[in-house]
Amino acid sequence: MLKQNKQSLRALSILLGVTFGAGIFGVPYAIAKSGWILGIIYFVVLGIIILLIHLMYGEVTLRSKEKHRLPGFVSKFIG
């Protein structure tokens, strides 16, 4: 149980690091070019879309009996 929690924490920290790393430079530039209000709207809408995609991927992962990564699930369910 402890090993699984450690692996989950490691995966989460890598995901957060990549996301924050790209956002440090990209988000301020996009907001500066589009304006504050439109930039915040983009940020919220895209955040919701990304959240839904991650939730769908999590459902596919939890409902599948085999262990796959994203390309394996794509080839299994889409073809």
Secondary structure, 3 states (H helix, E strand, C coil): CHHHHHHHHHHHHHHHHHHHHHHHHHHHHHHHHHCHHHHHHHHHHHHHHHHHHHHHHHHHHHHCCCCCCHHHHHHHHCC
